């Protein structure tokens, strides 16, 4: 039986001279909230 829906994950990808890091955190709750932290040069793609 599932007792908790809290979780955390991390992935890292190197592409040439760039490194992409993604952190995902899931907490118990009914709402969905998305927070993005991007460098200024990637803000147009948000």
Secondary structure, DSSP 8 states (H G I E B T S, - for coil): ------EEEEEEEEETTEEEEEEEEE-S-S---------GGGGGG-
